[in-house]
Amino acid sequence: MNNVQKNYMVEKAAYDAAKENEDWELVERLEIPYLEAESEMVEWALDHADKSNMIPPELILTLRDKWMFPQYHERMVDLAFRLSV
């Protein structure tokens, strides 16, 4: 696990805990850092996949533009979290 993935894990855990505790002010404060960590992790994974030719260039472009769409989001985040370097 690299630092980008660790950062995502920390931000997600804090965000999820705040939601579970229904601390909506804290959820609001943590939302942007959590989403930024998620975006950074997915971009890192796409960069890695592109450099190692794991995914065709056309699909990389599509995923960069659309990874946050519901049909791609969960799978992209899961893939980025599980990817090892």
Buried (B, 14 or more C-beta within 10 A) or exposed (E): EEEBBEBBBEBBEBBEEBBEEEEEEBBEBBBEBBEEBBBBBBBBBBEBBBEEEEBEEEEBEEBEEEBEEEEBBEEBBEBBBEBEE
